[in-house]
Amino acid sequence: MRCFLILLLAATAAFAQNSYSASHAWWEPNQEEFFPWDSEYDNPTGLLRIANPNGSFRTGGHPFFVPLGSNGRACITCHQPSNAMSLSRETIRKRWLDTNGKDPLFAAIDGSNCPTLPQSQRASHSLLLDRGLFRVSLPWPPKDVTPDFRIEVLTDPTTCNADPRQISVYRRPRMSANLATLTPGPNGPVLMADGRAPSLRAQAIDAILVHQQAAHPPTDAQLTRILDFELQVVATQYADNRGGLTAQFNQPEPGTTGAFRASVHRGKDLFSNRCASCHQPGTSRWSRLPQAESPELPLFKITCNNGRVTTTQDPGRALITGKCNDVGALVIPQFHGLAARAPYFTNGSAATVEDLIDSYQRLNIRFQPEEKRDLVNYLLTL
């Protein structure tokens, strides 16, 4: 009997290291347990899979999972496995309710509309709670750059653009998964929306110094562990409530399941024929897709030296380069795990994938109702 119990405990421990419950939706900083080699998380249309090919490990002491700064956040705070290593609006709202707004996620530095606002009030965090947006504050003009345009603040309901030496914009957190599959720039894949970090290493340093408010940069050893994890973790939709396992979508199936799989295949062909020019697999392509304006966000007037005048709620890459030609340029986000991390677009203006597709009408790209349904079904299974 004793031998049996020992074997049972050993088997249970091995299982715990190599699997994870889909009900475990939030990883706390300093949560010391096994991060499994394979885990599944529920989302509105099915199951998300997080693959960790390098094997399970204990998160205690791992620099992705422990706070390295002063505000209690860790990398895992804003890059949750259940949300495809990003954050969904619903997860953010649940954390607000569960912690009465006290979670480090809502740190004043960027988890509120402006650090000067009363931090206990929901209204001070409305962009994060309603749009999933974090504040990004950038120096203006950029260091060692002479801009070829002027920037003026036309409206600013956030109150955080009063200092002309700083520009605050509001953006969704990017996925910290599938990074090894992205088309690399000179120093690796471009992760940030404006490409301001020249490498993943620089991005990690920036995130820890700014978003975690660390007093000093992470050590080389800490950076190595963070990047090793980010470059091997994979997030993708594993199963759909209507179509079953995505790996089996090429297999014929009768009834409702078969009809859904056929719709996904049509959506894939539609995406390849009408969307792939801007959405190559693994791309780091810049985009100027006009995002729907929102009265909750600041509005800037850009006057270029060549006389061109435009308005935008996010000058994008131009805040880094100072170039008029870069106004509005942003790196296209990944499409994997969309079902787990609404809303969409860098400014969170599309609440659903249907809204995302409708936005392309601004580029005169229109889809028939059945085409839209097929495209939505396809995107939600990536």
DACOR-V900672 format. One record per residue. N is the residue number from 1. RES is the residue in one letter. PHI is phi in radians with two decimals (999 if undefined). D_LAST is the distance of its C-alpha to the last C-alpha in Angstrom with 2 decimals. Layout:
n: {N;N}
res: {RES;RES}
phi: {PHI;PHI}
d_last: {D_LAST;D_LAST}
This chain:
n: {1;2;3;4;5;6;7;8;9;10;11;12;13;14;15;16;17;18;19;20;21;22;23;24;25;26;27;28;29;30;31;32;33;34;35;36;37;38;39;40;41;42;43;44;45;46;47;48;49;50;51;52;53;54;55;56;57;58;59;60;61;62;63;64;65;66;67;68;69;70;71;72;73;74;75;76;77;78;79;80;81;82;83;84;85;86;87;88;89;90;91;92;93;94;95;96;97;98;99;100;101;102;103;104;105;106;107;108;109;110;111;112;113;114;115;116;117;118;119;120;121;122;123;124;125;126;127;128;129;130;131;132;133;134;135;136;137;138;139;140;141;142;143;144;145;146;147;148;149;150;151;152;153;154;155;156;157;158;159;160;161;162;163;164;165;166;167;168;169;170;171;172;173;174;175;176;177;178;179;180;181;182;183;184;185;186;187;188;189;190;191;192;193;194;195;196;197;198;199;200;201;202;203;204;205;206;207;208;209;210;211;212;213;214;215;216;217;218;219;220;221;222;223;224;225;226;227;228;229;230;231;232;233;234;235;236;237;238;239;240;241;242;243;244;245;246;247;248;249;250;251;252;253;254;255;256;257;258;259;260;261;262;263;264;265;266;267;268;269;270;271;272;273;274;275;276;277;278;279;280;281;282;283;284;285;286;287;288;289;290;291;292;293;294;295;296;297;298;299;300;301;302;303;304;305;306;307;308;309;310;311;312;313;314;315;316;317;318;319;320;321;322;323;324;325;326;327;328;329;330;331;332;333;334;335;336;337;338;339;340;341;342;343;344;345;346;347;348;349;350;351;352;353;354;355;356;357;358;359;360;361;362;363;364;365;366;367;368;369;370;371;372;373;374;375;376;377;378;379;380;381;382}
res: {M;R;C;F;L;I;L;L;L;A;A;T;A;A;F;A;Q;N;S;Y;S;A;S;H;A;W;W;E;P;N;Q;E;E;F;F;P;W;D;S;E;Y;D;N;P;T;G;L;L;R;I;A;N;P;N;G;S;F;R;T;G;G;H;P;F;F;V;P;L;G;S;N;G;R;A;C;I;T;C;H;Q;P;S;N;A;M;S;L;S;R;E;T;I;R;K;R;W;L;D;T;N;G;K;D;P;L;F;A;A;I;D;G;S;N;C;P;T;L;P;Q;S;Q;R;A;S;H;S;L;L;L;D;R;G;L;F;R;V;S;L;P;W;P;P;K;D;V;T;P;D;F;R;I;E;V;L;T;D;P;T;T;C;N;A;D;P;R;Q;I;S;V;Y;R;R;P;R;M;S;A;N;L;A;T;L;T;P;G;P;N;G;P;V;L;M;A;D;G;R;A;P;S;L;R;A;Q;A;I;D;A;I;L;V;H;Q;Q;A;A;H;P;P;T;D;A;Q;L;T;R;I;L;D;F;E;L;Q;V;V;A;T;Q;Y;A;D;N;R;G;G;L;T;A;Q;F;N;Q;P;E;P;G;T;T;G;A;F;R;A;S;V;H;R;G;K;D;L;F;S;N;R;C;A;S;C;H;Q;P;G;T;S;R;W;S;R;L;P;Q;A;E;S;P;E;L;P;L;F;K;I;T;C;N;N;G;R;V;T;T;T;Q;D;P;G;R;A;L;I;T;G;K;C;N;D;V;G;A;L;V;I;P;Q;F;H;G;L;A;A;R;A;P;Y;F;T;N;G;S;A;A;T;V;E;D;L;I;D;S;Y;Q;R;L;N;I;R;F;Q;P;E;E;K;R;D;L;V;N;Y;L;L;T;L}
phi: {999;-1.08;-1.08;-1.09;-1.13;-1.09;-1.11;-1.13;-1.13;-1.14;-1.14;-1.12;-1.12;-1.11;-1.10;-1.11;-1.34;-2.12;-2.66;-2.64;-1.32;-1.17;-1.39;-1.47;-1.62;-2.32;-1.72;-1.42;-1.02;1.19;-1.35;-1.72;-2.80;-1.37;-1.61;-1.34;-1.29;-2.66;-2.54;-2.24;-2.33;-1.17;-2.52;-1.02;-2.00;2.91;-2.22;-1.68;-1.96;-1.94;-1.79;-2.20;-1.02;-1.34;1.79;-1.20;-2.71;-1.40;-1.44;-1.01;1.47;-1.31;-1.19;-1.36;-1.95;-2.09;-1.14;-1.94;-2.13;-1.84;-1.84;1.54;-1.41;-2.21;-0.96;-1.09;-1.00;-1.79;-2.35;-1.51;-0.95;-1.14;-1.94;1.01;1.06;-2.38;-2.50;-1.68;-1.08;-1.14;-1.14;-1.06;-1.11;-1.14;-1.13;-1.08;-1.20;-1.17;-2.02;0.96;1.30;-1.71;-1.09;-0.97;-0.88;-1.66;-0.90;-1.04;-0.95;-2.62;-1.55;-2.14;-1.07;-2.82;-1.09;-1.42;-1.39;-1.14;-1.28;-1.41;-1.61;-1.02;-1.02;-1.27;-2.07;-1.09;-1.21;-1.28;-1.30;-1.75;-2.20;1.23;-1.81;-1.84;-1.37;-2.09;-1.80;-2.21;-1.19;-2.37;-1.31;-1.07;-1.04;1.08;-2.23;-1.83;-1.12;-1.78;-2.68;-1.86;-2.17;-2.17;-1.60;-1.45;-2.48;-2.69;-1.14;-1.37;1.18;-1.81;-2.04;-1.28;-1.57;-1.15;-1.50;-2.37;-2.02;-1.83;-2.14;-2.31;-2.44;-1.35;-1.29;-1.41;-1.20;-1.87;-2.54;1.07;-1.21;-1.19;-1.62;-1.29;-1.14;-1.37;-1.51;-1.03;-2.17;2.03;-1.16;-1.48;-1.72;-1.26;-1.06;-1.79;1.14;-1.23;-1.60;-1.28;-2.74;-1.10;-1.07;-1.12;-1.09;-1.11;-1.09;-1.04;-1.10;-1.29;-1.22;-1.63;-1.27;-1.70;0.94;-1.39;-1.38;-2.62;-1.15;-1.15;-1.29;-1.04;-1.15;-1.12;-1.08;-1.06;-1.17;-1.08;-1.18;-1.03;-1.19;-1.08;-1.43;-2.07;-1.34;-2.19;-2.18;-2.77;-1.23;-1.66;-2.62;-2.04;-1.05;-1.76;-1.83;1.41;-1.13;-1.13;-1.15;-1.82;-1.16;-1.44;-1.54;-1.13;-2.61;-1.39;1.25;-1.08;-1.08;-1.12;-1.13;-1.17;-1.08;-1.12;-1.11;-1.08;-1.12;-1.14;-1.11;-1.11;-1.11;-1.11;-1.09;-1.12;-1.51;-2.07;-2.12;-1.18;-1.10;-1.83;-2.26;-1.19;-1.00;1.33;-1.30;-2.08;-1.19;-1.41;-2.33;-2.14;-1.02;-1.15;-1.46;-1.04;-1.27;-2.29;-1.18;-1.39;-1.83;-1.08;-2.20;-1.96;-1.84;-1.90;-2.01;-1.41;-1.08;-1.46;1.70;-1.22;-2.16;-2.56;-2.07;-2.75;-1.66;-2.67;-1.14;1.12;-1.00;-1.11;-1.22;-1.73;-1.62;1.28;-1.76;-1.02;-1.15;-1.70;-1.07;1.47;-1.31;-2.39;-1.27;-1.14;-1.24;-1.15;-1.83;-1.23;1.15;-1.03;-1.09;-1.76;-2.54;-1.13;-1.55;-2.11;1.29;-1.04;-1.73;1.15;-1.38;-1.86;-1.26;-2.33;-1.13;-1.05;-1.11;-1.02;-1.15;-1.05;-1.09;-1.24;-1.10;-1.15;-1.80;1.05;-1.81;-2.07;-2.15;-1.19;-0.91;-1.24;-1.17;-1.06;-1.06;-1.12;-1.19;-1.06;-1.04;-1.15;-1.09;-1.34;-1.87;-1.37}
d_last: {47.36;46.94;45.17;42.80;41.92;41.36;39.00;37.15;36.79;35.59;32.95;31.79;31.63;29.63;27.10;26.86;26.14;23.27;21.41;20.82;21.10;18.30;21.18;21.87;20.03;22.04;23.28;26.71;28.26;30.72;29.05;30.35;28.55;26.28;22.80;21.45;19.86;17.14;16.40;14.47;14.49;14.60;12.94;13.79;11.44;11.22;11.01;9.48;10.68;12.75;14.29;17.61;18.81;22.17;23.12;24.01;26.49;28.55;27.52;31.19;32.31;28.98;28.89;25.25;26.27;29.83;31.29;32.84;34.25;36.45;34.28;32.74;29.16;27.23;24.04;22.29;23.59;21.19;18.31;17.71;15.54;14.90;13.44;11.12;14.41;15.17;16.90;16.40;19.43;20.00;20.23;22.61;24.71;24.98;26.25;28.79;30.09;30.12;32.01;33.91;32.39;33.67;30.52;30.42;27.18;29.62;31.87;33.97;33.17;29.80;28.71;31.30;31.95;34.94;36.71;39.98;38.90;39.90;37.11;37.73;36.91;33.56;34.23;34.33;30.66;29.50;27.04;25.22;25.50;24.73;22.35;21.05;23.07;25.09;28.21;28.43;32.10;33.11;36.68;38.22;39.28;37.25;39.47;41.41;39.96;41.99;39.68;40.33;39.64;40.79;38.62;39.96;38.62;39.09;37.82;36.47;36.06;34.80;38.24;36.75;37.70;41.45;41.97;41.70;41.12;37.67;34.77;32.32;28.92;26.08;22.45;19.24;18.60;16.12;13.79;15.97;13.39;12.06;15.26;16.63;14.09;15.06;17.85;20.94;23.79;27.33;26.71;23.05;19.82;20.49;19.09;21.28;20.93;24.41;24.42;27.60;27.13;27.85;26.03;23.87;27.22;28.63;25.67;26.20;29.91;29.46;27.21;29.79;32.79;31.52;29.01;30.79;34.17;35.34;38.89;38.12;35.22;33.58;35.32;34.22;33.54;31.35;29.37;28.91;27.47;25.08;23.79;23.68;21.41;19.09;18.85;17.87;15.62;11.91;9.31;5.94;5.38;8.28;9.67;10.06;13.61;14.25;12.55;13.12;11.59;8.43;10.69;13.21;11.70;14.16;16.98;19.10;19.50;22.11;22.19;19.64;16.93;17.63;17.71;14.27;12.87;15.08;13.77;10.15;11.96;14.08;11.42;10.07;13.80;14.47;12.06;13.65;17.06;17.20;14.86;14.45;17.92;16.89;13.30;13.83;11.44;12.91;15.28;17.71;19.03;21.19;20.77;23.40;21.50;23.98;22.62;24.41;27.49;28.33;31.89;30.86;30.14;32.76;33.62;34.98;37.23;36.94;40.11;39.84;42.97;42.68;43.10;39.56;38.75;35.40;34.00;30.72;29.34;27.79;29.58;26.72;27.62;31.19;31.95;31.67;33.30;35.70;35.02;35.07;32.69;29.98;30.26;26.92;24.94;21.83;19.10;15.79;13.30;9.97;6.85;4.92;6.01;7.22;8.46;10.60;12.26;13.83;15.83;14.61;16.54;18.85;21.42;19.34;20.68;17.78;17.75;14.94;12.21;15.10;17.33;15.13;15.33;19.00;19.71;19.42;22.58;24.44;23.77;24.95;21.56;21.76;19.86;21.58;20.68;19.17;17.16;15.88;14.97;13.08;11.20;10.44;9.34;6.90;5.53;5.68;3.80;0.00}
